[in-house]
């Protein structure tokens, strides 16, 4: 999210899909964000219109990638939301039900939930979210070493702290972080 001033924020939701998967869900004509206050109460739902799709051009440097047949599409949904000052801030949440059936190390039908926290103005005035510096790999080779750069940059110069957390388990409580 980007703070625009006057309690307004531009939110961007980037979704990716396998463009060679015939049985996978397509991008929605609308995607929905839920906004919760610090007490966990839903305060707002926001619909973001479909922006169109772009096909990404992956680069492959691993020698196991002889002739990759990988196609990934991206849709970057955006919208403007108003968040009045609120003690504790807000959580902006996106949830998606299912994943590509080609993913074999997850329970079929398992989805994903993504959360970003917007702090209240007493903690950070007109704060912007951090941005990852790189996309994760689009393709991983079996039995090959994997190194992923999850570094991020904060446009406000805020200190970034990383934690490893147990994932949520479908409507469970807050995960344990280490």
C-alpha positions, 0 to 999 in steps of 0.5 A: 500500500502507498499512503496518499495523505488524508487517510487515503491509501492506494492498495495493490494486490498482485496475483499470479497464475499458471497460464498453461493450466486449463483446470485452474481458476482464472483471475476474478473480474473483481477481487476482494480485500477485507479490512479488520481493526485491531480487535479483529472486527471487519470494518470494510470490504473493498472490491478491486476491478480486474486490470488485465493480465501480463505474461512474465518473462522468466529467466532461468539460470539453473542448469537443470532447466534444459527447455523450461515450459513455464508460463506465468501471468500476473494481474495487479489489482489496485484501488483507493481506500480510506482508513480513518485514524484507529488505535492499533491500526488495520489489517488488510486481508486477501484470501484465496481458496485453491492452488494449482492442482500441479502443486503436490506438496500441499493438501489439495484444495488448500488456499492461502491468506495474505495479511498486511498491517497498516499501523495507526498514525501515532506509530507511523504517520502516512506509512507505506508498506515495504516492497520485496526486491525480487520475485520468488523463483517461478520454477524449482528443480528437484533435488537442486539447491535453492536460495531465495532472496526475500529482502525488502526495501521500505520507502519510508526508511523504516527498519525491517524485521524478519520472523519465521512463523508457523502458517495459519491452519484455516481460521486458526489463531495467530501463528507462532513466530520465531 
